[in-house]
């Protein structure tokens, strides 16, 4: 990894987390607006069951390409990242060239797209 890309990844993760929390809080506020105490209690019970039941939302052990079983969350995260975000699941597979070119063009356009913040400053 390059230092610049790592910094951009950290920045993107931070922005995502901040946005996620803000949107979640806005959604909760909208859901609770106008509810009585009983309805609020029912909402929070349902919310806790859906979003805080972390113990039941896990990924079991995975097997890497060497046949080694991956146990820790860090190893699983790295394996999934390598597989799906770096395209390792496509290495030994045939891939439609037209689709590949279309995706490459779209990806290049996203990378070349000016940042949203700079677009906003131009509008002001």
TAPEHU-V694069 format. One record per residue. N is the residue number from 1. PSI is psi in radians with two decimals (999 if undefined). BURIAL is 1 if it has 16 or more other C-alpha atoms within 10 Angstrom, else 0. D_FIRST is the distance of its C-alpha to the first C-alpha in Angstrom with 1 decimal. Layout:
n=N psi=PSI burial=BURIAL d_first=D_FIRST
n=N psi=PSI burial=BURIAL d_first=D_FIRST
//
This chain:
n=1 psi=2.53 burial=0 d_first=0.0
n=2 psi=2.72 burial=0 d_first=3.7
n=3 psi=-0.71 burial=0 d_first=6.5
n=4 psi=-0.82 burial=0 d_first=8.4
n=5 psi=-0.66 burial=0 d_first=6.6
n=6 psi=-0.73 burial=0 d_first=6.5
n=7 psi=-0.71 burial=0 d_first=10.0
n=8 psi=-0.67 burial=0 d_first=11.1
n=9 psi=-0.80 burial=0 d_first=10.4
n=10 psi=-0.75 burial=0 d_first=12.4
n=11 psi=-0.77 burial=0 d_first=14.9
n=12 psi=-0.74 burial=0 d_first=15.4
n=13 psi=-0.73 burial=0 d_first=16.0
n=14 psi=-0.80 burial=0 d_first=18.4
n=15 psi=-0.72 burial=0 d_first=20.2
n=16 psi=-0.81 burial=0 d_first=20.5
n=17 psi=-0.77 burial=0 d_first=22.0
n=18 psi=-0.80 burial=0 d_first=24.3
n=19 psi=-0.74 burial=0 d_first=25.5
n=20 psi=-0.80 burial=0 d_first=26.0
n=21 psi=-0.77 burial=0 d_first=28.2
n=22 psi=-0.77 burial=0 d_first=30.1
n=23 psi=-0.68 burial=0 d_first=30.9
n=24 psi=-0.77 burial=0 d_first=31.8
n=25 psi=-0.69 burial=0 d_first=34.2
n=26 psi=-0.76 burial=0 d_first=35.7
n=27 psi=-0.77 burial=0 d_first=36.3
n=28 psi=-0.79 burial=0 d_first=37.9
n=29 psi=-0.76 burial=0 d_first=40.1
n=30 psi=-0.69 burial=0 d_first=41.2
n=31 psi=-0.61 burial=0 d_first=42.0
n=32 psi=-0.28 burial=0 d_first=44.1
n=33 psi=2.17 burial=0 d_first=46.0
n=34 psi=0.09 burial=0 d_first=49.7
n=35 psi=2.60 burial=0 d_first=49.5
n=36 psi=3.13 burial=0 d_first=52.1
n=37 psi=-0.78 burial=0 d_first=51.5
n=38 psi=-0.77 burial=0 d_first=51.9
n=39 psi=-0.65 burial=0 d_first=49.5
n=40 psi=-0.78 burial=0 d_first=46.9
n=41 psi=-0.72 burial=0 d_first=47.2
n=42 psi=-0.72 burial=0 d_first=46.8
n=43 psi=-0.86 burial=1 d_first=43.7
n=44 psi=-0.59 burial=0 d_first=42.0
n=45 psi=-0.79 burial=0 d_first=43.0
n=46 psi=-0.72 burial=0 d_first=41.4
n=47 psi=-0.86 burial=0 d_first=38.3
n=48 psi=-0.72 burial=0 d_first=37.8
n=49 psi=-0.71 burial=0 d_first=38.5
n=50 psi=-0.75 burial=0 d_first=35.9
n=51 psi=-0.32 burial=0 d_first=33.0
n=52 psi=0.07 burial=0 d_first=33.5
n=53 psi=0.91 burial=0 d_first=34.2
n=54 psi=-0.60 burial=0 d_first=30.8
n=55 psi=-0.51 burial=0 d_first=32.4
n=56 psi=-0.14 burial=0 d_first=33.2
n=57 psi=1.38 burial=0 d_first=29.9
n=58 psi=2.85 burial=0 d_first=27.8
n=59 psi=2.20 burial=0 d_first=26.0
n=60 psi=-3.04 burial=0 d_first=27.7
n=61 psi=2.53 burial=0 d_first=26.3
n=62 psi=2.78 burial=1 d_first=24.2
n=63 psi=2.23 burial=0 d_first=24.2
n=64 psi=-3.11 burial=0 d_first=21.1
n=65 psi=-0.32 burial=0 d_first=21.4
n=66 psi=-0.05 burial=0 d_first=22.8
n=67 psi=0.10 burial=0 d_first=25.5
n=68 psi=2.41 burial=0 d_first=24.4
n=69 psi=2.28 burial=0 d_first=25.2
n=70 psi=2.16 burial=1 d_first=22.4
n=71 psi=-0.79 burial=0 d_first=24.1
n=72 psi=2.71 burial=0 d_first=22.1
n=73 psi=-0.68 burial=0 d_first=20.7
n=74 psi=-0.76 burial=0 d_first=17.2
n=75 psi=-0.71 burial=0 d_first=17.4
n=76 psi=-0.75 burial=1 d_first=18.9
n=77 psi=-0.79 burial=0 d_first=16.3
n=78 psi=-0.76 burial=0 d_first=13.5
n=79 psi=-0.80 burial=1 d_first=15.9
n=80 psi=-0.70 burial=1 d_first=16.8
n=81 psi=-0.86 burial=0 d_first=13.4
n=82 psi=-0.71 burial=0 d_first=12.6
n=83 psi=-0.92 burial=1 d_first=16.1
n=84 psi=-0.59 burial=0 d_first=16.7
n=85 psi=-0.34 burial=0 d_first=13.6
n=86 psi=0.02 burial=0 d_first=12.1
n=87 psi=0.33 burial=0 d_first=15.7
n=88 psi=-0.40 burial=0 d_first=16.4
n=89 psi=-0.16 burial=0 d_first=19.8
n=90 psi=-0.10 burial=0 d_first=20.7
n=91 psi=-0.78 burial=0 d_first=19.9
n=92 psi=0.24 burial=0 d_first=23.5
n=93 psi=2.67 burial=0 d_first=25.2
n=94 psi=2.61 burial=0 d_first=26.9
n=95 psi=2.27 burial=0 d_first=25.7
n=96 psi=2.07 burial=0 d_first=28.1
n=97 psi=-0.70 burial=0 d_first=27.2
n=98 psi=-0.78 burial=0 d_first=28.8
n=99 psi=-0.73 burial=0 d_first=27.0
n=100 psi=-0.81 burial=0 d_first=23.6
n=101 psi=-0.71 burial=0 d_first=24.5
n=102 psi=-0.80 burial=0 d_first=25.7
n=103 psi=-0.70 burial=0 d_first=22.5
n=104 psi=-0.71 burial=0 d_first=20.4
n=105 psi=-0.78 burial=0 d_first=22.9
n=106 psi=-0.72 burial=0 d_first=22.7
n=107 psi=-0.75 burial=0 d_first=18.9
n=108 psi=-0.67 burial=0 d_first=19.1
n=109 psi=-0.66 burial=0 d_first=21.9
n=110 psi=-0.72 burial=0 d_first=20.1
n=111 psi=-0.68 burial=0 d_first=17.2
n=112 psi=-0.24 burial=0 d_first=20.0
n=113 psi=2.32 burial=0 d_first=22.2
n=114 psi=2.62 burial=0 d_first=23.1
n=115 psi=2.59 burial=0 d_first=22.2
n=116 psi=-0.69 burial=0 d_first=25.0
n=117 psi=-0.72 burial=0 d_first=25.8
n=118 psi=-0.56 burial=0 d_first=26.6
n=119 psi=-0.68 burial=0 d_first=28.8
n=120 psi=-0.71 burial=0 d_first=30.6
n=121 psi=-0.54 burial=0 d_first=31.4
n=122 psi=-0.59 burial=0 d_first=32.9
n=123 psi=-0.51 burial=0 d_first=35.1
n=124 psi=999 burial=0 d_first=36.5
//
